[in-house]
Amino acid sequence: MIEEISAGGIVFFGNTILMLRKFNGDWVLPKGRVENSESLKEAAIREVFEESRAKVNVIKYLCKINYEFDRTGVQNSNHIKKIVHWYLMTARDMNCKAQKNEGFKDSCFIPFERAVKVARYDDERRVIIEAINDIKFMNMDKLNIRN
């Protein structure tokens, strides 16, 4: 089994969350593998920027999720144990642009409730819900969030 460690962000602006749409139509959160020389937080910021060009500020570490899957290659199949560390972030503005070379055809800020509905994966849906609940207990004015 191969273990992969990734990091990503639940990026808020106002009452919206940054989501990326893959070429197959799935809506996902920005995330990617941690490189050797970087921290989890640095990886999360880098991946959000690489995939969406969004500039962010990290609020806090939110949680981690684990899942397993099989990656089938040309010559063999590998069982992967994936650990994804999630950070709660705010965007500096709503500027974002999906990066086709990263596998995305669209990026946009989606209202909270809709983001929960369109998220492709159950684990990402749970992280979005956790982030929304978390943000409700913080100073909403300071984070530029409106009810």
C-alpha positions in Angstrom: 0.0 0.0 0.0 1.2 3.5 -0.9 0.4 6.4 1.5 -0.2 9.8 -0.1 -0.5 13.0 2.0 -2.4 16.0 0.6 -3.6 19.3 1.8 -6.3 21.7 0.6 -8.6 24.5 1.5 -12.2 25.3 2.2 -12.0 28.9 0.8 -14.7 31.3 1.9 -15.6 34.7 0.5 -18.8 36.3 1.9 -21.3 33.5 2.1 -19.7 31.4 -0.7 -17.1 28.6 -1.0 -14.6 28.2 -3.8 -15.3 25.0 -5.8 -13.6 23.6 -8.9 -15.3 21.6 -11.7 -13.4 18.8 -13.3 -13.7 18.0 -16.9 -16.0 15.1 -16.1 -18.4 17.6 -14.4 -17.6 16.8 -10.8 -17.4 19.7 -8.3 -14.5 19.4 -5.8 -12.5 21.4 -3.3 -8.9 22.5 -4.2 -6.3 20.1 -2.8 -3.1 18.3 -3.8 0.0 16.4 -2.7 2.4 17.8 -0.1 5.9 18.2 -1.5 9.0 17.1 0.4 10.1 20.5 1.6 6.8 22.1 2.6 4.5 22.1 5.6 0.9 21.0 5.3 -0.2 24.7 5.5 2.2 25.7 2.7 1.0 22.9 0.5 -2.7 23.9 1.1 -2.0 27.5 0.1 0.1 26.4 -2.9 -2.5 23.9 -4.2 -5.4 26.4 -3.9 -3.4 28.9 -5.9 -2.1 26.4 -8.5 -5.6 25.0 -9.2 -7.7 28.3 -9.0 -5.3 31.2 -8.9 -7.2 32.3 -5.7 -5.1 34.2 -3.2 -6.0 33.2 0.4 -5.4 33.8 4.1 -5.5 30.7 6.3 -7.8 31.0 9.3 -7.0 27.6 10.9 -6.4 23.9 10.5 -9.8 22.3 10.2 -9.5 18.5 10.1 -8.1 15.5 8.2 -9.9 12.8 6.2 -8.7 9.3 5.2 -9.8 7.1 2.3 -8.4 4.3 0.2 -8.7 3.6 -3.5 -7.0 1.6 -6.2 -5.0 3.4 -8.9 -4.7 1.3 -12.0 -1.7 2.1 -14.2 -0.6 0.7 -17.5 1.4 -2.2 -16.0 0.0 -2.6 -12.5 -2.4 -1.5 -9.8 -1.5 0.2 -6.6 -3.7 0.4 -3.5 -3.5 4.0 -2.2 -4.2 5.2 1.4 -4.9 8.9 1.0 -4.8 11.4 3.9 -6.0 14.9 3.2 -5.5 17.8 5.7 -8.0 20.6 5.3 -7.5 24.3 6.2 -10.2 26.9 6.6 -9.3 29.9 4.5 -10.7 33.2 3.3 -10.1 34.6 -0.2 -8.7 38.0 -0.6 -11.2 38.6 -3.4 -13.4 36.6 -5.7 -10.9 36.4 -8.5 -10.3 32.8 -9.5 -9.5 31.0 -12.7 -9.7 27.2 -13.2 -6.4 25.8 -14.4 -6.9 23.4 -17.3 -3.4 21.9 -16.8 -4.5 21.0 -13.3 -7.6 19.1 -14.6 -10.3 21.8 -14.1 -12.6 23.5 -16.6 -14.4 25.9 -14.2 -13.9 27.5 -10.8 -16.3 29.8 -8.9 -17.5 30.8 -5.5 -20.8 29.0 -4.8 -23.3 29.8 -2.0 -22.9 27.6 1.1 -26.0 25.5 0.7 -25.4 24.9 -3.0 -21.8 24.0 -2.4 -22.9 21.2 0.0 -25.3 19.9 -2.7 -22.9 20.0 -5.6 -19.9 18.5 -3.9 -19.1 15.2 -5.6 -17.7 13.3 -2.7 -19.3 12.6 0.7 -16.1 13.3 2.6 -15.7 16.7 1.0 -19.4 17.4 1.7 -18.8 16.6 5.4 -15.8 18.9 5.4 -17.8 21.7 3.9 -20.6 21.3 6.5 -18.0 21.3 9.3 -16.4 24.4 7.9 -19.8 26.2 7.6 -20.6 25.3 11.2 -17.2 26.4 12.3 -17.4 29.7 10.6 -20.8 30.5 12.3 -19.0 30.6 15.6 -16.4 33.0 14.5 -16.6 36.8 14.1 -18.5 36.9 10.8 -17.8 40.6 10.2 -14.0 40.1 10.6 -14.2 37.3 8.0 -16.4 39.3 5.6 -19.3 36.8 5.9 -23.0 37.8 5.9 -26.0 35.9 7.1 
